């Protein structure tokens, strides 16, 4: 059995015996029971995670150029007059048609937004807790 397996067994047994939810407490209880080889294995495991984290951090910091378009954005499709087209295949007419369609949808959403805002103002002014209470008062 390797040191790693022995370490895993030791941890498993400690977890089985313990009712402690805090892994820091369990780790501190285990520390005096570890052999030198198990301590070395535990340190290597932790160091690998820390080194990996630092590598990712450094690589992210080195990135100066903005990434290009994602595969998702390149492959996305739009429905134009009932026909699905890749973004890269859209014509001038398609783009203007889509712009008009999205503007129409946006206006519908603004109308709905105004309706909810008006309801919210009425509910606040009424002192009722819910819209159902307000509507039952109005019906009465």
LUMNUKE-197054 format. One line per 5 residues: number of its first residue (from 0); their letters; for each residue x, y, z of N, C-alpha, C, CB. Coordinates in steps of 0.001 Angstrom, whole numbers, padded with zeros to 6 digits. Glycine has a CB too. Layout:
LUMNUKE-197054
NUM) a) X,Y,Z,X,Y,Z,X,Y,Z,X,Y,Z ~ ...
end
This chain:
LUMNUKE-197054
0) xxxxx) 000845,-001176,000000,000000,000000,000000,000893,001242,000000,-000963,-000004,001223 ~ 000561,002211,-000831,001381,003418,-000932,001090,004360,000233,001129,004135,-002275 ~ 001971,005372,000385,001764,006368,001436,000451,007109,001227,002931,007363,001474 ~ 000121,007328,-000055,-001129,008028,-000364,-002328,007206,000086,-001227,008327,-001871 ~ -002286,005880,-000153,-003391,005019,000268,-003486,004972,001786,-003218,003602,-000297
5) xxxxx) -002331,004892,002463,-002328,004898,003919,-002926,006203,004442,-000899,004705,004459 ~ -002560,007299,003809,-003076,008607,004218,-004585,008666,003999,-002372,009743,003438 ~ -005046,008178,002867,-006494,008158,002602,-007227,007298,003628,-006775,007632,001180 ~ -006663,006130,003966,-007276,005255,004966,-007358,005949,006322,-006484,003945,005090 ~ -006275,006616,006700,-006240,007325,007972,-007313,008418,008010,-004847,007932,008208
10) xxxxx) -007446,009145,006920,-008457,010206,006842,-009858,009600,006894,-008278,011042,005545 ~ -010076,008519,006135,-011394,007868,006131,-011788,007396,007524,-011401,006683,005162 ~ -010853,006801,008247,-011144,006326,009607,-011457,007491,010538,-009959,005516,010161 ~ -010711,008583,010408,-010961,009750,011251,-012344,010334,010966,-009874,010819,011028 ~ -012722,010369,009693,-014041,010892,009332,-015150,009982,009854,-014158,011045,007808
15) xxxxx) -014932,008685,009817,-015937,007729,010297,-016156,007867,011799,-015514,006292,009960 ~ -015073,008158,012540,-015166,008294,014003,-015686,009653,014447,-013816,008055,014628 ~ -015464,010660,013641,-015713,012033,014079,-017127,012508,013747,-014703,012965,013445 ~ -017627,013367,014616,-018885,014069,014341,-018598,015532,014037,-019866,013945,015539 ~ -017323,015868,014000,-016873,017246,013777,-017128,017642,012321,-015363,017399,014129
20) xxxxx) -017846,018766,012079,-018099,019190,010702,-016954,020013,010093,-019372,019995,010655 ~ -016062,020530,010914,-015008,021413,010417,-013784,020603,009995,-014618,022449,011491 ~ -013429,020614,008702,-012273,019831,008242,-010957,020330,008846,-012186,019876,006717 ~ -010885,021603,009235,-009670,022122,009856,-009395,021425,011194,-009785,023644,010061 ~ -010448,021207,011962,-010298,020544,013263,-009860,019102,013065,-011621,020598,014067
25) xxxxx) -010487,018425,012117,-010126,017021,011861,-008678,016931,011382,-011081,016388,010808 ~ -008271,017839,010496,-006894,017832,009993,-005902,018042,011137,-006704,018924,008916 ~ -006209,018967,012048,-005306,019209,013183,-005236,018007,014123,-005757,020447,013961 ~ -006357,017275,014247,-006354,016051,015058,-005519,014956,014396,-007794,015552,015282 ~ -005517,014914,013078,-004767,013896,012342,-003265,014163,012337,-005271,013817,010918
30) xxxxx) -002884,015400,012357,-001483,015787,012177,-000508,015023,013076,-001336,017255,012432 ~ -000748,014912,014376,000223,014177,015220,000308,012680,014905,-000143,014348,016681 ~ -000724,012128,014261,-000733,010694,013965,-000028,010333,012659,-002149,010204,013911 ~ 000318,011332,011857,000924,011054,010559,002391,010675,010682,000783,012256,009651 ~ 002779,009732,009838,004202,009399,009745,004872,010478,008889,004425,007953,009132
35) xxxxx) 006180,010462,008856,006912,011438,008046,006538,011296,006573,008436,011264,008230 ~ 006395,010076,006103,006038,009842,004705,004623,010353,004409,006142,008341,004369 ~ 003706,010146,005351,002341,010636,005161,002299,012165,005176,001415,010071,006251 ~ 003111,012768,006056,003193,014239,006066,003720,014747,004730,004103,014732,007221 ~ 004760,014100,004220,005313,014503,002923,004249,014392,001828,006542,013635,002564
40) xxxxx) 003505,013303,001835,002451,013108,000843,001387,014189,000959,001816,011726,001001 ~ 000986,014511,002179,-000024,015555,002397,000494,016906,001915,-000412,015635,003892 ~ 001744,017198,002190,002332,018471,001768,002389,018552,000244,003746,018642,002368 ~ 002780,017457,-000399,002839,017444,-001861,001447,017676,-002450,003424,016105,-002370 ~ 000434,017018,-001893,-000936,017210,-002383,-001361,018672,-002297,-001911,016339,-001589
45) xxxxx) -001108,019269,-001160,-001497,020665,-000965,-000680,021583,-001869,-001320,021073,000506 ~ 000605,021320,-001982,001453,022157,-002829,001056,022076,-004297,002904,021755,-002671 ~ 000657,020897,-004751,000217,020753,-006138,-000986,021660,-006382,-000136,019271,-006460 ~ -001923,021672,-005458,-003102,022535,-005606,-002707,024013,-005592,-004118,022251,-004483 ~ -001805,024395,-004692,-001374,025790,-004611,-000604,026217,-005861,-000509,026001,-003370
50) xxxxx) 000273,025347,-006348,001043,025657,-007554,000103,025793,-008748,002109,024563,-007824 ~ -000847,024892,-008864,-001817,024949,-009960,-002598,026259,-009908,-002784,023745,-009896 ~ -003015,026641,-008729,-003754,027899,-008564,-002911,029094,-008995,-004199,028073,-007105 ~ -001634,029122,-008607,-000748,030231,-008972,-000477,030256,-010472,000574,030131,-008206 ~ -000335,029089,-011093,-000126,029028,-012544,-001325,029638,-013257,000100,027564,-013015
55) xxxxx) -002521,029263,-012829,-003732,029824,-013451,-003774,031336,-013264,-005008,029179,-012851 ~ -003426,031800,-012072,-003445,033232,-011786,-002462,033974,-012686,-003112,033491,-010307 ~ -001243,033432,-012823,-000227,034081,-013653,-000636,034090,-015123,001124,033375,-013489 ~ -001201,032991,-015591,-001632,032938,-016987,-002743,033942,-017255,-002103,031528,-017349 ~ -003643,034079,-016313,-004732,035043,-016477,-004185,036471,-016483,-005779,034874,-015355
60) xxxxx) -003187,036740,-015648,-002606,038079,-015582,-001815,038398,-016843,-001708,038210,-014355 ~ -001221,037383,-017475,-000428,037593,-018688,-001293,037894,-019897,000426,036379,-018968 ~ -002553,037500,-019849,-003444,037713,-020978,-003713,039201,-021147,-004762,036940,-020789 ~ -003176,039776,-022199,-003396,041201,-022433,-004401,041431,-023551,-002079,041893,-022766 ~ -004402,040568,-024539,-005323,040726,-025658,-006685,040167,-025271,-004781,040021,-026928
65) xxxxx) -007703,040823,-025760,-009045,040304,-025517,-009241,039065,-026373,-010137,041376,-025826 ~ -009898,038065,-025812,-010147,036871,-026614,-011108,037194,-027756,-010715,035736,-025736 ~ -010979,036437,-028814,-011837,036629,-029979,-013224,036078,-029730,-011229,035970,-031206 ~ -014016,036006,-030768,-015378,035494,-030607,-015361,034022,-030209,-016180,035682,-031905 ~ -016329,033653,-029428,-016422,032261,-028993,-017022,031409,-030101,-017264,032143,-027705
70) xxxxx) -016806,030122,-030001,-017410,029214,-030979,-018928,029332,-030931,-016974,027752,-030714 ~ -019449,029576,-029730,-020893,029700,-029574,-021413,030906,-030357,-021266,029824,-028086 ~ -020730,032049,-030230,-021219,033245,-030920,-021073,033111,-032432,-020468,034488,-030430 ~ -020046,032413,-032873,-019845,032223,-034308,-020923,031292,-034866,-018430,031652,-034593 ~ -021256,030260,-034105,-022190,029249,-034592,-023640,029580,-034266,-021838,027906,-034012
75) xxxxx) -023901,030702,-033606,-025283,030993,-033235,-026116,031292,-034474,-025343,032174,-032254 ~ -027384,031058,-034338,-028299,031217,-035468,-029393,032212,-035102,-028917,029853,-035877 ~ -029965,032769,-036112,-031092,033671,-035961,-032214,033191,-036875,-030688,035143,-036287 ~ -033442,033370,-036426,-034596,033020,-037246,-035029,034269,-037997,-035767,032443,-036378 ~ -034905,034236,-039311,-035289,035360,-040167,-036437,034909,-041045,-034085,035865,-041032
80) xxxxx) -037596,035511,-040824,-038798,035178,-041600,-039052,033674,-041619,-038666,035700,-043035 ~ -038892,033029,-040461,-039173,031601,-040334,-038054,030687,-040789,-040384,031276,-041097 ~ -036922,031256,-041214,-035788,030443,-041676,-034609,030683,-040736,-035400,030790,-043165 ~ -034019,029592,-040242,-032865,029711,-039350,-031600,029878,-040176,-032748,028477,-038421 ~ -030807,030895,-039811,-029561,031167,-040527,-028441,031381,-039520,-029707,032405,-041457
85) xxxxx) -027229,030940,-039910,-026062,031263,-039103,-025820,032767,-039186,-024806,030464,-039577 ~ -025285,033335,-038108,-025007,034776,-038104,-024111,035176,-039272,-024352,035187,-036783 ~ -023179,034299,-039588,-022243,034621,-040666,-022908,034652,-042036,-021113,033622,-040678 ~ -024119,034096,-042153,-024823,034057,-043435,-025885,035148,-043571,-025467,032708,-043617 ~ -026024,036014,-042575,-027065,037034,-042629,-026737,038111,-043653,-027260,037661,-041257
90) xxxxx) -027762,038515,-044406,-027606,039577,-045408,-028023,040909,-044794,-028449,039273,-046689 ~ -027858,041985,-045556,-028272,043316,-045095,-029764,043313,-044780,-027946,044397,-046160 ~ -030561,042754,-045683,-032010,042701,-045463,-032349,041901,-044208,-032713,042086,-046682 ~ -031648,040781,-044008,-031867,039960,-042807,-031596,040778,-041544,-030961,038700,-042832 ~ -030495,041506,-041549,-030113,042277,-040364,-031135,043364,-040053,-028733,042901,-040560
95) xxxxx) -031620,044062,-041073,-032622,045100,-040830,-033953,044483,-040386,-032827,045952,-042099 ~ -034287,043328,-040930,-035512,042645,-040524,-035405,042224,-039049,-035778,041406,-041434 ~ -034245,041680,-038664,-034039,041292,-037272,-034073,042499,-036346,-032715,040557,-037119 ~ -033460,043589,-036774,-033465,044802,-035954,-034896,045261,-035701,-032652,045927,-036634 ~ -035714,045224,-036715,-037119,045638,-036574,-037873,044694,-035646,-037810,045686,-037951
100) xxxxx) -037635,043400,-035821,-038308,042415,-034977,-037928,042593,-033510,-037967,040998,-035438 ~ -036635,042775,-033235,-036193,042963,-031852,-036714,044279,-031280,-034664,042926,-031771 ~ -036811,045321,-032091,-037371,046588,-031619,-038842,046401,-031247,-037221,047691,-032699 ~ -039582,045647,-032056,-040990,045384,-031762,-041121,044609,-030460,-041652,044608,-032915 ~ -040309,043574,-030306,-040329,042791,-029053,-039983,043680,-027865,-039336,041599,-029131
105) xxxxx) -038981,044544,-028046,-038566,045436,-026970,-039688,046369,-026558,-037352,046242,-027391 ~ -040415,046890,-027533,-041540,047779,-027223,-042635,047045,-026459,-042115,048378,-028509 ~ -042884,045782,-026854,-043870,044978,-026110,-043419,044777,-024671,-044086,043607,-026792 ~ -042145,044509,-024472,-041624,044318,-023119,-041693,045610,-022307,-040181,043813,-023174 ~ -041461,046743,-022953,-041575,048026,-022244,-043015,048273,-021809,-041085,049188,-023137
110) xxxxx) -043970,047894,-022642,-045373,048038,-022276,-045699,047183,-021055,-046280,047654,-023455 ~ -045232,045945,-021061,-045455,045045,-019925,-044770,045605,-018683,-044928,043616,-020237 ~ -043560,046118,-018833,-042831,046710,-017717,-043616,047871,-017116,-041445,047185,-018172 ~ -044180,048723,-017963,-044983,049850,-017480,-046214,049365,-016718,-045410,050743,-018651 ~ -046840,048302,-017207,-048014,047755,-016523,-047657,047280,-015119,-048616,046598,-017332
115) xxxxx) -046524,046547,-014990,-046111,046066,-013677,-045717,047230,-012754,-044940,045086,-013821 ~ -045086,048230,-013295,-044708,049394,-012495,-045951,050090,-011954,-043863,050378,-013329 ~ -046969,050246,-012802,-048227,050869,-012381,-048896,050037,-011292,-049179,051038,-013583 ~ -048923,048708,-011477,-049495,047823,-010455,-048731,047952,-009137,-049476,046358,-010939 ~ -047413,048008,-009216,-046602,048149,-008010,-046905,049443,-007276,-045128,048088,-008359
120) xxxxx) -047054,050522,-008020,-047373,051814,-007399,-048755,051782,-006754,-047303,052946,-008443 ~ -049724,051165,-007448,-051064,051039,-006866,-051050,050187,-005604,-052028,050438,-007883 ~ -050287,049088,-005632,-050212,048207,-004474,-049568,048929,-003295,-049424,046934,-004816 ~ -048485,049649,-003549,-047814,050397,-002482,-048763,051435,-001873,-046539,051091,-003024 ~ -049499,052155,-002716,-050411,053200,-002234,-051594,052620,-001463,-050922,054029,-003407
125) xxxxx) -051983,051392,-001815,-053165,050798,-001173,-052881,050314,000240,-053681,049643,-002003 ~ -051628,049972,000527,-051294,049408,001837,-051513,047916,001908,-052101,050076,002904 ~ -051954,047306,000824,-052132,045848,000782,-050759,045184,000669,-053055,045424,-000416 ~ -050719,043926,001111,-049449,043197,001064,-049226,042502,-000273,-049397,042175,002181 ~ -050310,042078,-000905,-050171,041335,-002163,-051129,041873,-003217,-050424,039833,-001937
130) xxxxx) -050855,041540,-004450,-051704,041947,-005556,-053078,041297,-005435,-051053,041583,-006895 ~ -053111,040072,-004935,-054388,039380,-004734,-055298,040143,-003784,-054150,037974,-004199 ~ -054732,040682,-002699,-055531,041475,-001759,-056085,042720,-002438,-054689,041872,-000533 ~ -055238,043382,-003205,-055664,044597,-003909,-056787,044287,-004879,-054485,045235,-004657 ~ -056649,043203,-005633,-057674,042844,-006608,-058973,042429,-005937,-057178,041724,-007502
135) xxxxx) -058884,041758,-004773,-060132,041372,-004069,-060819,042607,-003499,-059835,040353,-002924 ~ -060043,043630,-003071,-060654,044869,-002610,-061349,045598,-003750,-059608,045770,-001974 ~ -060718,045587,-004931,-061287,046263,-006082,-062565,045569,-006551,-060270,046320,-007217 ~ -062618,044250,-006399,-063797,043487,-006831,-064958,043648,-005861,-063447,042007,-006975 ~ -064650,043969,-004623,-065701,044062,-003593,-066492,045343,-003678,-065097,043949,-002220
end
